[in-house]
Amino acid sequence: MATAETTFPDQSDLDYDYDTLRTTGVVLAAIMFVSGIVIALSKKCTKCVKSSSK
């Protein structure tokens, strides 16, 4: 029967690049924020244009 040590090898040698991870997260958050604002404003503007054209 396999022990936990042989089933899951030691992962202590993993090194994370936190600066790149943080930068990527901030960039993605900014893109999603701006796209959400654009979508919300575009829906408002289409309602204004349709109602004023009647």
ModelCIF file with pLDDT and N, C-alpha, C, O atoms, coordinates in Angstrom:
data_MODEL
#
_entry.id   MODEL 
#
_entity.id                         1 
_entity.type                       polymer 
_entity.pdbx_number_of_molecules   1 
#
_entity_poly.entity_id                      1 
_entity_poly.type                           'polypeptide(L)' 
_entity_poly.nstd_linkage                   no 
_entity_poly.nstd_monomer                   no 
_entity_poly.pdbx_seq_one_letter_code       MATAETTFPDQSDLDYDYDTLRTTGVVLAAIMFVSGIVIALSKKCTKCVKSSSK 
_entity_poly.pdbx_seq_one_letter_code_can   MATAETTFPDQSDLDYDYDTLRTTGVVLAAIMFVSGIVIALSKKCTKCVKSSSK 
_entity_poly.pdbx_strand_id                 A 
#
loop_
_entity_poly_seq.entity_id 
_entity_poly_seq.num 
_entity_poly_seq.mon_id 
_entity_poly_seq.hetero 
1 1  MET n 
1 2  ALA n 
1 3  THR n 
1 4  ALA n 
1 5  GLU n 
1 6  THR n 
1 7  THR n 
1 8  PHE n 
1 9  PRO n 
1 10 ASP n 
1 11 GLN n 
1 12 SER n 
1 13 ASP n 
1 14 LEU n 
1 15 ASP n 
1 16 TYR n 
1 17 ASP n 
1 18 TYR n 
1 19 ASP n 
1 20 THR n 
1 21 LEU n 
1 22 ARG n 
1 23 THR n 
1 24 THR n 
1 25 GLY n 
1 26 VAL n 
1 27 VAL n 
1 28 LEU n 
1 29 ALA n 
1 30 ALA n 
1 31 ILE n 
1 32 MET n 
1 33 PHE n 
1 34 VAL n 
1 35 SER n 
1 36 GLY n 
1 37 ILE n 
1 38 VAL n 
1 39 ILE n 
1 40 ALA n 
1 41 LEU n 
1 42 SER n 
1 43 LYS n 
1 44 LYS n 
1 45 CYS n 
1 46 THR n 
1 47 LYS n 
1 48 CYS n 
1 49 VAL n 
1 50 LYS n 
1 51 SER n 
1 52 SER n 
1 53 SER n 
1 54 LYS n 
#
_struct_asym.id          A 
_struct_asym.entity_id   1 
#
loop_
_ma_qa_metric.id 
_ma_qa_metric.mode 
_ma_qa_metric.name 
_ma_qa_metric.software_group_id 
_ma_qa_metric.type 
1 global pLDDT . pLDDT 
2 local  pLDDT . pLDDT 
#
_ma_qa_metric_global.metric_id      1 
_ma_qa_metric_global.metric_value   78.22 
_ma_qa_metric_global.model_id       1 
_ma_qa_metric_global.ordinal_id     1 
#
loop_
_ma_qa_metric_local.label_asym_id 
_ma_qa_metric_local.label_comp_id 
_ma_qa_metric_local.label_seq_id 
_ma_qa_metric_local.metric_id 
_ma_qa_metric_local.metric_value 
_ma_qa_metric_local.model_id 
_ma_qa_metric_local.ordinal_id 
A MET 1  2 51.00 1 1  
A ALA 2  2 55.00 1 2  
A THR 3  2 59.00 1 3  
A ALA 4  2 56.00 1 4  
A GLU 5  2 57.00 1 5  
A THR 6  2 61.00 1 6  
A THR 7  2 68.00 1 7  
A PHE 8  2 66.00 1 8  
A PRO 9  2 65.00 1 9  
A ASP 10 2 63.00 1 10 
A GLN 11 2 65.00 1 11 
A SER 12 2 66.00 1 12 
A ASP 13 2 67.00 1 13 
A LEU 14 2 69.00 1 14 
A ASP 15 2 76.00 1 15 
A TYR 16 2 78.00 1 16 
A ASP 17 2 85.00 1 17 
A TYR 18 2 90.00 1 18 
A ASP 19 2 92.00 1 19 
A THR 20 2 91.00 1 20 
A LEU 21 2 91.00 1 21 
A ARG 22 2 95.00 1 22 
A THR 23 2 96.00 1 23 
A THR 24 2 95.00 1 24 
A GLY 25 2 96.00 1 25 
A VAL 26 2 98.00 1 26 
A VAL 27 2 98.00 1 27 
A LEU 28 2 98.00 1 28 
A ALA 29 2 98.00 1 29 
A ALA 30 2 98.00 1 30 
A ILE 31 2 98.00 1 31 
A MET 32 2 97.00 1 32 
A PHE 33 2 98.00 1 33 
A VAL 34 2 97.00 1 34 
A SER 35 2 96.00 1 35 
A GLY 36 2 94.00 1 36 
A ILE 37 2 93.00 1 37 
A VAL 38 2 93.00 1 38 
A ILE 39 2 91.00 1 39 
A ALA 40 2 89.00 1 40 
A LEU 41 2 89.00 1 41 
A SER 42 2 88.00 1 42 
A LYS 43 2 79.00 1 43 
A LYS 44 2 76.00 1 44 
A CYS 45 2 73.00 1 45 
A THR 46 2 72.00 1 46 
A LYS 47 2 66.00 1 47 
A CYS 48 2 65.00 1 48 
A VAL 49 2 59.00 1 49 
A LYS 50 2 58.00 1 50 
A SER 51 2 55.00 1 51 
A SER 52 2 54.00 1 52 
A SER 53 2 50.00 1 53 
A LYS 54 2 51.00 1 54 
#
loop_
_atom_site.group_PDB 
_atom_site.id 
_atom_site.type_symbol 
_atom_site.label_atom_id 
_atom_site.label_alt_id 
_atom_site.label_comp_id 
_atom_site.label_asym_id 
_atom_site.label_entity_id 
_atom_site.label_seq_id 
_atom_site.pdbx_PDB_ins_code 
_atom_site.Cartn_x 
_atom_site.Cartn_y 
_atom_site.Cartn_z 
_atom_site.occupancy 
_atom_site.B_iso_or_equiv 
_atom_site.pdbx_formal_charge 
_atom_site.auth_seq_id 
_atom_site.auth_comp_id 
_atom_site.auth_asym_id 
_atom_site.auth_atom_id 
_atom_site.pdbx_PDB_model_num 
ATOM 1   N N  . MET A 1 1  ? 0.846   -1.179 0.000   1.00 51.00 ? 1  MET A N  1 
ATOM 2   C CA . MET A 1 1  ? 0.000   0.000  0.000   1.00 51.00 ? 1  MET A CA 1 
ATOM 3   C C  . MET A 1 1  ? 0.894   1.246  0.000   1.00 51.00 ? 1  MET A C  1 
ATOM 4   O O  . MET A 1 1  ? 1.893   1.295  0.717   1.00 51.00 ? 1  MET A O  1 
ATOM 5   N N  . ALA A 1 2  ? 0.533   2.243  -0.801  1.00 55.00 ? 2  ALA A N  1 
ATOM 6   C CA . ALA A 1 2  ? 1.339   3.453  -0.929  1.00 55.00 ? 2  ALA A CA 1 
ATOM 7   C C  . ALA A 1 2  ? 1.076   4.395  0.243   1.00 55.00 ? 2  ALA A C  1 
ATOM 8   O O  . ALA A 1 2  ? -0.056  4.543  0.703   1.00 55.00 ? 2  ALA A O  1 
ATOM 9   N N  . THR A 1 3  ? 2.126   5.014  0.701   1.00 59.00 ? 3  THR A N  1 
ATOM 10  C CA . THR A 1 3  ? 1.980   5.992  1.778   1.00 59.00 ? 3  THR A CA 1 
ATOM 11  C C  . THR A 1 3  ? 1.685   7.362  1.181   1.00 59.00 ? 3  THR A C  1 
ATOM 12  O O  . THR A 1 3  ? 1.760   7.550  -0.033  1.00 59.00 ? 3  THR A O  1 
ATOM 13  N N  . ALA A 1 4  ? 1.355   8.295  2.027   1.00 56.00 ? 4  ALA A N  1 
ATOM 14  C CA . ALA A 1 4  ? 1.045   9.647  1.566   1.00 56.00 ? 4  ALA A CA 1 
ATOM 15  C C  . ALA A 1 4  ? 2.276   10.311 0.963   1.00 56.00 ? 4  ALA A C  1 
ATOM 16  O O  . ALA A 1 4  ? 2.157   11.139 0.061   1.00 56.00 ? 4  ALA A O  1 
ATOM 17  N N  . GLU A 1 5  ? 3.446   9.956  1.453   1.00 57.00 ? 5  GLU A N  1 
ATOM 18  C CA . GLU A 1 5  ? 4.667   10.575 0.937   1.00 57.00 ? 5  GLU A CA 1 
ATOM 19  C C  . GLU A 1 5  ? 4.953   10.143 -0.496  1.00 57.00 ? 5  GLU A C  1 
ATOM 20  O O  . GLU A 1 5  ? 5.454   10.945 -1.284  1.00 57.00 ? 5  GLU A O  1 
ATOM 21  N N  . THR A 1 6  ? 4.655   8.925  -0.844  1.00 61.00 ? 6  THR A N  1 
ATOM 22  C CA . THR A 1 6  ? 4.908   8.471  -2.209  1.00 61.00 ? 6  THR A CA 1 
ATOM 23  C C  . THR A 1 6  ? 3.777   8.878  -3.145  1.00 61.00 ? 6  THR A C  1 
ATOM 24  O O  . THR A 1 6  ? 3.999   9.033  -4.346  1.00 61.00 ? 6  THR A O  1 
ATOM 25  N N  . THR A 1 7  ? 2.581   9.050  -2.623  1.00 68.00 ? 7  THR A N  1 
ATOM 26  C CA . THR A 1 7  ? 1.456   9.454  -3.463  1.00 68.00 ? 7  THR A CA 1 
ATOM 27  C C  . THR A 1 7  ? 1.561   10.926 -3.836  1.00 68.00 ? 7  THR A C  1 
ATOM 28  O O  . THR A 1 7  ? 1.333   11.288 -4.990  1.00 68.00 ? 7  THR A O  1 
ATOM 29  N N  . PHE A 1 8  ? 1.898   11.770 -2.885  1.00 66.00 ? 8  PHE A N  1 
ATOM 30  C CA . PHE A 1 8  ? 2.014   13.209 -3.107  1.00 66.00 ? 8  PHE A CA 1 
ATOM 31  C C  . PHE A 1 8  ? 3.467   13.621 -2.899  1.00 66.00 ? 8  PHE A C  1 
ATOM 32  O O  . PHE A 1 8  ? 3.919   13.722 -1.758  1.00 66.00 ? 8  PHE A O  1 
ATOM 33  N N  . PRO A 1 9  ? 4.198   13.858 -3.967  1.00 65.00 ? 9  PRO A N  1 
ATOM 34  C CA . PRO A 1 9  ? 5.603   14.241 -3.799  1.00 65.00 ? 9  PRO A CA 1 
ATOM 35  C C  . PRO A 1 9  ? 5.727   15.608 -3.134  1.00 65.00 ? 9  PRO A C  1 
ATOM 36  O O  . PRO A 1 9  ? 4.800   16.417 -3.158  1.00 65.00 ? 9  PRO A O  1 
ATOM 37  N N  . ASP A 1 10 ? 6.870   15.839 -2.552  1.00 63.00 ? 10 ASP A N  1 
ATOM 38  C CA . ASP A 1 10 ? 7.127   17.101 -1.845  1.00 63.00 ? 10 ASP A CA 1 
ATOM 39  C C  . ASP A 1 10 ? 7.090   18.263 -2.832  1.00 63.00 ? 10 ASP A C  1 
ATOM 40  O O  . ASP A 1 10 ? 7.801   18.256 -3.837  1.00 63.00 ? 10 ASP A O  1 
ATOM 41  N N  . GLN A 1 11 ? 6.258   19.259 -2.540  1.00 65.00 ? 11 GLN A N  1 
ATOM 42  C CA . GLN A 1 11 ? 6.124   20.408 -3.429  1.00 65.00 ? 11 GLN A CA 1 
ATOM 43  C C  . GLN A 1 11 ? 6.751   21.658 -2.827  1.00 65.00 ? 11 GLN A C  1 
ATOM 44  O O  . GLN A 1 11 ? 6.385   22.772 -3.205  1.00 65.00 ? 11 GLN A O  1 
ATOM 45  N N  . SER A 1 12 ? 7.671   21.498 -1.915  1.00 66.00 ? 12 SER A N  1 
ATOM 46  C CA . SER A 1 12 ? 8.271   22.656 -1.263  1.00 66.00 ? 12 SER A CA 1 
ATOM 47  C C  . SER A 1 12 ? 9.216   23.405 -2.190  1.00 66.00 ? 12 SER A C  1 
ATOM 48  O O  . SER A 1 12 ? 9.610   24.529 -1.880  1.00 66.00 ? 12 SER A O  1 
ATOM 49  N N  . ASP A 1 13 ? 9.593   22.806 -3.331  1.00 67.00 ? 13 ASP A N  1 
ATOM 50  C CA . ASP A 1 13 ? 10.496  23.486 -4.251  1.00 67.00 ? 13 ASP A CA 1 
ATOM 51  C C  . ASP A 1 13 ? 9.773   24.426 -5.217  1.00 67.00 ? 13 ASP A C  1 
ATOM 52  O O  . ASP A 1 13 ? 10.417  25.053 -6.058  1.00 67.00 ? 13 ASP A O  1 
ATOM 53  N N  . LEU A 1 14 ? 8.447   24.533 -5.111  1.00 69.00 ? 14 LEU A N  1 
ATOM 54  C CA . LEU A 1 14 ? 7.705   25.452 -5.966  1.00 69.00 ? 14 LEU A CA 1 
ATOM 55  C C  . LEU A 1 14 ? 7.965   26.884 -5.525  1.00 69.00 ? 14 LEU A C  1 
ATOM 56  O O  . LEU A 1 14 ? 7.934   27.195 -4.335  1.00 69.00 ? 14 LEU A O  1 
ATOM 57  N N  . ASP A 1 15 ? 8.220   27.749 -6.495  1.00 76.00 ? 15 ASP A N  1 
ATOM 58  C CA . ASP A 1 15 ? 8.489   29.150 -6.212  1.00 76.00 ? 15 ASP A CA 1 
ATOM 59  C C  . ASP A 1 15 ? 7.501   29.989 -7.013  1.00 76.00 ? 15 ASP A C  1 
ATOM 60  O O  . ASP A 1 15 ? 7.481   29.924 -8.242  1.00 76.00 ? 15 ASP A O  1 
ATOM 61  N N  . TYR A 1 16 ? 6.697   30.760 -6.332  1.00 78.00 ? 16 TYR A N  1 
ATOM 62  C CA . TYR A 1 16 ? 5.675   31.561 -6.978  1.00 78.00 ? 16 TYR A CA 1 
ATOM 63  C C  . TYR A 1 16 ? 6.197   32.968 -7.232  1.00 78.00 ? 16 TYR A C  1 
ATOM 64  O O  . TYR A 1 16 ? 6.901   33.543 -6.401  1.00 78.00 ? 16 TYR A O  1 
ATOM 65  N N  . ASP A 1 17 ? 5.845   33.510 -8.383  1.00 85.00 ? 17 ASP A N  1 
ATOM 66  C CA . ASP A 1 17 ? 6.222   34.876 -8.738  1.00 85.00 ? 17 ASP A CA 1 
ATOM 67  C C  . ASP A 1 17 ? 5.041   35.778 -8.374  1.00 85.00 ? 17 ASP A C  1 
ATOM 68  O O  . ASP A 1 17 ? 4.145   36.002 -9.187  1.00 85.00 ? 17 ASP A O  1 
ATOM 69  N N  . TYR A 1 18 ? 5.055   36.284 -7.159  1.00 90.00 ? 18 TYR A N  1 
ATOM 70  C CA . TYR A 1 18 ? 3.905   37.041 -6.655  1.00 90.00 ? 18 TYR A CA 1 
ATOM 71  C C  . TYR A 1 18 ? 3.754   38.392 -7.336  1.00 90.00 ? 18 TYR A C  1 
ATOM 72  O O  . TYR A 1 18 ? 2.637   38.896 -7.448  1.00 90.00 ? 18 TYR A O  1 
ATOM 73  N N  . ASP A 1 19 ? 4.855   38.997 -7.797  1.00 92.00 ? 19 ASP A N  1 
ATOM 74  C CA . ASP A 1 19 ? 4.741   40.290 -8.470  1.00 92.00 ? 19 ASP A CA 1 
ATOM 75  C C  . ASP A 1 19 ? 3.988   40.157 -9.788  1.00 92.00 ? 19 ASP A C  1 
ATOM 76  O O  . ASP A 1 19 ? 3.129   40.981 -10.101 1.00 92.00 ? 19 ASP A O  1 
ATOM 77  N N  . THR A 1 20 ? 4.307   39.128 -10.553 1.00 91.00 ? 20 THR A N  1 
ATOM 78  C CA . THR A 1 20 ? 3.603   38.907 -11.813 1.00 91.00 ? 20 THR A CA 1 
ATOM 79  C C  . THR A 1 20 ? 2.147   38.540 -11.564 1.00 91.00 ? 20 THR A C  1 
ATOM 80  O O  . THR A 1 20 ? 1.259   38.992 -12.287 1.00 91.00 ? 20 THR A O  1 
ATOM 81  N N  . LEU A 1 21 ? 1.902   37.730 -10.554 1.00 91.00 ? 21 LEU A N  1 
ATOM 82  C CA . LEU A 1 21 ? 0.537   37.338 -10.219 1.00 91.00 ? 21 LEU A CA 1 
ATOM 83  C C  . LEU A 1 21 ? -0.289  38.546 -9.801  1.00 91.00 ? 21 LEU A C  1 
ATOM 84  O O  . LEU A 1 21 ? -1.443  38.677 -10.206 1.00 91.00 ? 21 LEU A O  1 
ATOM 85  N N  . ARG A 1 22 ? 0.286   39.421 -9.001  1.00 95.00 ? 22 ARG A N  1 
ATOM 86  C CA . ARG A 1 22 ? -0.413  40.620 -8.551  1.00 95.00 ? 22 ARG A CA 1 
ATOM 87  C C  . ARG A 1 22 ? -0.675  41.573 -9.710  1.00 95.00 ? 22 ARG A C  1 
ATOM 88  O O  . ARG A 1 22 ? -1.767  42.131 -9.819  1.00 95.00 ? 22 ARG A O  1 
ATOM 89  N N  . THR A 1 23 ? 0.318   41.765 -10.577 1.00 96.00 ? 23 THR A N  1 
ATOM 90  C CA . THR A 1 23 ? 0.153   42.655 -11.721 1.00 96.00 ? 23 THR A CA 1 
ATOM 91  C C  . THR A 1 23 ? -0.917  42.139 -12.670 1.00 96.00 ? 23 THR A C  1 
ATOM 92  O O  . THR A 1 23 ? -1.751  42.905 -13.153 1.00 96.00 ? 23 THR A O  1 
ATOM 93  N N  . THR A 1 24 ? -0.889  40.845 -12.933 1.00 95.00 ? 24 THR A N  1 
ATOM 94  C CA . THR A 1 24 ? -1.890  40.251 -13.810 1.00 95.00 ? 24 THR A CA 1 
ATOM 95  C C  . THR A 1 24 ? -3.288  40.390 -13.217 1.00 95.00 ? 24 THR A C  1 
ATOM 96  O O  . THR A 1 24 ? -4.242  40.677 -13.941 1.00 95.00 ? 24 THR A O  1 
ATOM 97  N N  . GLY A 1 25 ? -3.414  40.194 -11.932 1.00 96.00 ? 25 GLY A N  1 
ATOM 98  C CA . GLY A 1 25 ? -4.709  40.331 -11.274 1.00 96.00 ? 25 GLY A CA 1 
ATOM 99  C C  . GLY A 1 25 ? -5.248  41.746 -11.342 1.00 96.00 ? 25 GLY A C  1 
ATOM 100 O O  . GLY A 1 25 ? -6.440  41.948 -11.574 1.00 96.00 ? 25 GLY A O  1 
ATOM 101 N N  . VAL A 1 26 ? -4.382  42.728 -11.141 1.00 98.00 ? 26 VAL A N  1 
ATOM 102 C CA . VAL A 1 26 ? -4.817  44.125 -11.200 1.00 98.00 ? 26 VAL A CA 1 
ATOM 103 C C  . VAL A 1 26 ? -5.221  44.499 -12.619 1.00 98.00 ? 26 VAL A C  1 
ATOM 104 O O  . VAL A 1 26 ? -6.218  45.194 -12.817 1.00 98.00 ? 26 VAL A O  1 
ATOM 105 N N  . VAL A 1 27 ? -4.460  44.046 -13.604 1.00 98.00 ? 27 VAL A N  1 
ATOM 106 C CA . VAL A 1 27 ? -4.787  44.357 -14.996 1.00 98.00 ? 27 VAL A CA 1 
ATOM 107 C C  . VAL A 1 27 ? -6.123  43.722 -15.383 1.00 98.00 ? 27 VAL A C  1 
ATOM 108 O O  . VAL A 1 27 ? -6.958  44.376 -16.006 1.00 98.00 ? 27 VAL A O  1 
ATOM 109 N N  . LEU A 1 28 ? -6.330  42.469 -15.024 1.00 98.00 ? 28 LEU A N  1 
ATOM 110 C CA . LEU A 1 28 ? -7.604  41.813 -15.340 1.00 98.00 ? 28 LEU A CA 1 
ATOM 111 C C  . LEU A 1 28 ? -8.775  42.472 -14.619 1.00 98.00 ? 28 LEU A C  1 
ATOM 112 O O  . LEU A 1 28 ? -9.853  42.616 -15.196 1.00 98.00 ? 28 LEU A O  1 
ATOM 113 N N  . ALA A 1 29 ? -8.579  42.867 -13.384 1.00 98.00 ? 29 ALA A N  1 
ATOM 114 C CA . ALA A 1 29 ? -9.649  43.546 -12.647 1.00 98.00 ? 29 ALA A CA 1 
ATOM 115 C C  . ALA A 1 29 ? -9.991  44.886 -13.299 1.00 98.00 ? 29 ALA A C  1 
ATOM 116 O O  . ALA A 1 29 ? -11.164 45.246 -13.394 1.00 98.00 ? 29 ALA A O  1 
ATOM 117 N N  . ALA A 1 30 ? -8.984  45.617 -13.744 1.00 98.00 ? 30 ALA A N  1 
ATOM 118 C CA . ALA A 1 30 ? -9.231  46.906 -14.398 1.00 98.00 ? 30 ALA A CA 1 
ATOM 119 C C  . ALA A 1 30 ? -9.961  46.718 -15.720 1.00 98.00 ? 30 ALA A C  1 
ATOM 120 O O  . ALA A 1 30 ? -10.868 47.485 -16.044 1.00 98.00 ? 30 ALA A O  1 
ATOM 121 N N  . ILE A 1 31 ? -9.569  45.697 -16.488 1.00 98.00 ? 31 ILE A N  1 
ATOM 122 C CA . ILE A 1 31 ? -10.244 45.439 -17.762 1.00 98.00 ? 31 ILE A CA 1 
ATOM 123 C C  . ILE A 1 31 ? -11.700 45.064 -17.539 1.00 98.00 ? 31 ILE A C  1 
ATOM 124 O O  . ILE A 1 31 ? -12.578 45.545 -18.256 1.00 98.00 ? 31 ILE A O  1 
ATOM 125 N N  . MET A 1 32 ? -11.970 44.214 -16.556 1.00 97.00 ? 32 MET A N  1 
ATOM 126 C CA . MET A 1 32 ? -13.349 43.818 -16.283 1.00 97.00 ? 32 MET A CA 1 
ATOM 127 C C  . MET A 1 32 ? -14.171 44.989 -15.752 1.00 97.00 ? 32 MET A C  1 
ATOM 128 O O  . MET A 1 32 ? -15.353 45.103 -16.074 1.00 97.00 ? 32 MET A O  1 
ATOM 129 N N  . PHE A 1 33 ? -13.570 45.853 -14.948 1.00 98.00 ? 33 PHE A N  1 
ATOM 130 C CA . PHE A 1 33 ? -14.272 47.018 -14.417 1.00 98.00 ? 33 PHE A CA 1 
ATOM 131 C C  . PHE A 1 33 ? -14.660 47.965 -15.537 1.00 98.00 ? 33 PHE A C  1 
ATOM 132 O O  . PHE A 1 33 ? -15.804 48.414 -15.611 1.00 98.00 ? 33 PHE A O  1 
ATOM 133 N N  . VAL A 1 34 ? -13.710 48.270 -16.408 1.00 97.00 ? 34 VAL A N  1 
ATOM 134 C CA . VAL A 1 34 ? -13.974 49.199 -17.506 1.00 97.00 ? 34 VAL A CA 1 
ATOM 135 C C  . VAL A 1 34 ? -14.994 48.604 -18.478 1.00 97.00 ? 34 VAL A C  1 
ATOM 136 O O  . VAL A 1 34 ? -15.880 49.316 -18.952 1.00 97.00 ? 34 VAL A O  1 
ATOM 137 N N  . SER A 1 35 ? -14.881 47.319 -18.777 1.00 96.00 ? 35 SER A N  1 
ATOM 138 C CA . SER A 1 35 ? -15.847 46.710 -19.692 1.00 96.00 ? 35 SER A CA 1 
ATOM 139 C C  . SER A 1 35 ? -17.242 46.682 -19.076 1.00 96.00 ? 35 SER A C  1 
ATOM 140 O O  . SER A 1 35 ? -18.229 46.828 -19.797 1.00 96.00 ? 35 SER A O  1 
ATOM 141 N N  . GLY A 1 36 ? -17.346 46.502 -17.775 1.00 94.00 ? 36 GLY A N  1 
ATOM 142 C CA . GLY A 1 36 ? -18.648 46.553 -17.114 1.00 94.00 ? 36 GLY A CA 1 
ATOM 143 C C  . GLY A 1 36 ? -19.274 47.932 -17.192 1.00 94.00 ? 36 GLY A C  1 
ATOM 144 O O  . GLY A 1 36 ? -20.476 48.063 -17.426 1.00 94.00 ? 36 GLY A O  1 
ATOM 145 N N  . ILE A 1 37 ? -18.458 48.964 -16.996 1.00 93.00 ? 37 ILE A N  1 
ATOM 146 C CA . ILE A 1 37 ? -18.962 50.340 -17.104 1.00 93.00 ? 37 ILE A CA 1 
ATOM 147 C C  . ILE A 1 37 ? -19.417 50.626 -18.537 1.00 93.00 ? 37 ILE A C  1 
ATOM 148 O O  . ILE A 1 37 ? -20.462 51.240 -18.749 1.00 93.00 ? 37 ILE A O  1 
ATOM 149 N N  . VAL A 1 38 ? -18.629 50.179 -19.515 1.00 93.00 ? 38 VAL A N  1 
ATOM 150 C CA . VAL A 1 38 ? -18.987 50.405 -20.926 1.00 93.00 ? 38 VAL A CA 1 
ATOM 151 C C  . VAL A 1 38 ? -20.290 49.696 -21.268 1.00 93.00 ? 38 VAL A C  1 
ATOM 152 O O  . VAL A 1 38 ? -21.138 50.263 -21.957 1.00 93.00 ? 38 VAL A O  1 
ATOM 153 N N  . ILE A 1 39 ? -20.458 48.472 -20.801 1.00 91.00 ? 39 ILE A N  1 
ATOM 154 C CA . ILE A 1 39 ? -21.693 47.728 -21.076 1.00 91.00 ? 39 ILE A CA 1 
ATOM 155 C C  . ILE A 1 39 ? -22.889 48.414 -20.426 1.00 91.00 ? 39 ILE A C  1 
ATOM 156 O O  . ILE A 1 39 ? -23.947 48.540 -21.043 1.00 91.00 ? 39 ILE A O  1 
ATOM 157 N N  . ALA A 1 40 ? -22.724 48.855 -19.182 1.00 89.00 ? 40 ALA A N  1 
ATOM 158 C CA . ALA A 1 40 ? -23.832 49.518 -18.486 1.00 89.00 ? 40 ALA A CA 1 
ATOM 159 C C  . ALA A 1 40 ? -24.211 50.825 -19.179 1.00 89.00 ? 40 ALA A C  1 
ATOM 160 O O  . ALA A 1 40 ? -25.393 51.135 -19.325 1.00 89.00 ? 40 ALA A O  1 
ATOM 161 N N  . LEU A 1 41 ? -23.214 51.583 -19.601 1.00 89.00 ? 41 LEU A N  1 
ATOM 162 C CA . LEU A 1 41 ? -23.514 52.854 -20.268 1.00 89.00 ? 41 LEU A CA 1 
ATOM 163 C C  . LEU A 1 41 ? -24.071 52.641 -21.666 1.00 89.00 ? 41 LEU A C  1 
ATOM 164 O O  . LEU A 1 41 ? -24.906 53.426 -22.117 1.00 89.00 ? 41 LEU A O  1 
ATOM 165 N N  . SER A 1 42 ? -23.636 51.609 -22.357 1.00 88.00 ? 42 SER A N  1 
ATOM 166 C CA . SER A 1 42 ? -24.156 51.373 -23.704 1.00 88.00 ? 42 SER A CA 1 
ATOM 167 C C  . SER A 1 42 ? -25.625 50.963 -23.654 1.00 88.00 ? 42 SER A C  1 
ATOM 168 O O  . SER A 1 42 ? -26.392 51.318 -24.549 1.00 88.00 ? 42 SER A O  1 
ATOM 169 N N  . LYS A 1 43 ? -26.023 50.232 -22.640 1.00 79.00 ? 43 LYS A N  1 
ATOM 170 C CA . LYS A 1 43 ? -27.438 49.868 -22.508 1.00 79.00 ? 43 LYS A CA 1 
ATOM 171 C C  . LYS A 1 43 ? -28.286 51.087 -22.178 1.00 79.00 ? 43 LYS A C  1 
ATOM 172 O O  . LYS A 1 43 ? -29.421 51.196 -22.640 1.00 79.00 ? 43 LYS A O  1 
ATOM 173 N N  . LYS A 1 44 ? -27.743 52.008 -21.378 1.00 76.00 ? 44 LYS A N  1 
ATOM 174 C CA . LYS A 1 44 ? -28.487 53.223 -21.057 1.00 76.00 ? 44 LYS A CA 1 
ATOM 175 C C  . LYS A 1 44 ? -28.638 54.097 -22.286 1.00 76.00 ? 44 LYS A C  1 
ATOM 176 O O  . LYS A 1 44 ? -29.705 54.662 -22.526 1.00 76.00 ? 44 LYS A O  1 
ATOM 177 N N  . CYS A 1 45 ? -27.580 54.207 -23.057 1.00 73.00 ? 45 CYS A N  1 
ATOM 178 C CA . CYS A 1 45 ? -27.627 55.071 -24.238 1.00 73.00 ? 45 CYS A CA 1 
ATOM 179 C C  . CYS A 1 45 ? -28.548 54.515 -25.308 1.00 73.00 ? 45 CYS A C  1 
ATOM 180 O O  . CYS A 1 45 ? -29.192 55.292 -26.013 1.00 73.00 ? 45 CYS A O  1 
ATOM 181 N N  . THR A 1 46 ? -28.636 53.209 -25.456 1.00 72.00 ? 46 THR A N  1 
ATOM 182 C CA . THR A 1 46 ? -29.540 52.647 -26.459 1.00 72.00 ? 46 THR A CA 1 
ATOM 183 C C  . THR A 1 46 ? -30.991 52.885 -26.061 1.00 72.00 ? 46 THR A C  1 
ATOM 184 O O  . THR A 1 46 ? -31.845 53.060 -26.930 1.00 72.00 ? 46 THR A O  1 
ATOM 185 N N  . LYS A 1 47 ? -31.285 52.895 -24.760 1.00 66.00 ? 47 LYS A N  1 
ATOM 186 C CA . LYS A 1 47 ? -32.647 53.211 -24.323 1.00 66.00 ? 47 LYS A CA 1 
ATOM 187 C C  . LYS A 1 47 ? -32.977 54.671 -24.621 1.00 66.00 ? 47 LYS A C  1 
ATOM 188 O O  . LYS A 1 47 ? -34.098 54.977 -25.029 1.00 66.00 ? 47 LYS A O  1 
ATOM 189 N N  . CYS A 1 48 ? -32.033 55.559 -24.427 1.00 65.00 ? 48 CYS A N  1 
ATOM 190 C CA . CYS A 1 48 ? -32.259 56.994 -24.682 1.00 65.00 ? 48 CYS A CA 1 
ATOM 191 C C  . CYS A 1 48 ? -32.479 57.252 -26.160 1.00 65.00 ? 48 CYS A C  1 
ATOM 192 O O  . CYS A 1 48 ? -33.364 58.027 -26.525 1.00 65.00 ? 48 CYS A O  1 
ATOM 193 N N  . VAL A 1 49 ? -31.704 56.628 -27.006 1.00 59.00 ? 49 VAL A N  1 
ATOM 194 C CA . VAL A 1 49 ? -31.819 56.843 -28.442 1.00 59.00 ? 49 VAL A CA 1 
ATOM 195 C C  . VAL A 1 49 ? -33.144 56.302 -28.948 1.00 59.00 ? 49 VAL A C  1 
ATOM 196 O O  . VAL A 1 49 ? -33.792 56.959 -29.762 1.00 59.00 ? 49 VAL A O  1 
ATOM 197 N N  . LYS A 1 50 ? -33.569 55.136 -28.501 1.00 58.00 ? 50 LYS A N  1 
ATOM 198 C CA . LYS A 1 50 ? -34.829 54.560 -28.956 1.00 58.00 ? 50 LYS A CA 1 
ATOM 199 C C  . LYS A 1 50 ? -36.029 55.380 -28.504 1.00 58.00 ? 50 LYS A C  1 
ATOM 200 O O  . LYS A 1 50 ? -36.980 55.565 -29.264 1.00 58.00 ? 50 LYS A O  1 
ATOM 201 N N  . SER A 1 51 ? -35.990 55.873 -27.269 1.00 55.00 ? 51 SER A N  1 
ATOM 202 C CA . SER A 1 51 ? -37.129 56.619 -26.757 1.00 55.00 ? 51 SER A CA 1 
ATOM 203 C C  . SER A 1 51 ? -37.235 58.010 -27.382 1.00 55.00 ? 51 SER A C  1 
ATOM 204 O O  . SER A 1 51 ? -38.339 58.521 -27.570 1.00 55.00 ? 51 SER A O  1 
ATOM 205 N N  . SER A 1 52 ? -36.112 58.616 -27.701 1.00 54.00 ? 52 SER A N  1 
ATOM 206 C CA . SER A 1 52 ? -36.150 59.962 -28.275 1.00 54.00 ? 52 SER A CA 1 
ATOM 207 C C  . SER A 1 52 ? -36.451 59.935 -29.772 1.00 54.00 ? 52 SER A C  1 
ATOM 208 O O  . SER A 1 52 ? -36.846 60.959 -30.329 1.00 54.00 ? 52 SER A O  1 
ATOM 209 N N  . SER A 1 53 ? -36.275 58.790 -30.440 1.00 50.00 ? 53 SER A N  1 
ATOM 210 C CA . SER A 1 53 ? -36.529 58.724 -31.883 1.00 50.00 ? 53 SER A CA 1 
ATOM 211 C C  . SER A 1 53 ? -38.025 58.565 -32.204 1.00 50.00 ? 53 SER A C  1 
ATOM 212 O O  . SER A 1 53 ? -38.425 58.745 -33.354 1.00 50.00 ? 53 SER A O  1 
ATOM 213 N N  . LYS A 1 54 ? -38.842 58.235 -31.218 1.00 51.00 ? 54 LYS A N  1 
ATOM 214 C CA . LYS A 1 54 ? -40.282 58.033 -31.457 1.00 51.00 ? 54 LYS A CA 1 
ATOM 215 C C  . LYS A 1 54 ? -41.015 59.317 -31.597 1.00 51.00 ? 54 LYS A C  1 
ATOM 216 O O  . LYS A 1 54 ? -42.229 59.316 -31.801 1.00 51.00 ? 54 LYS A O  1 
#
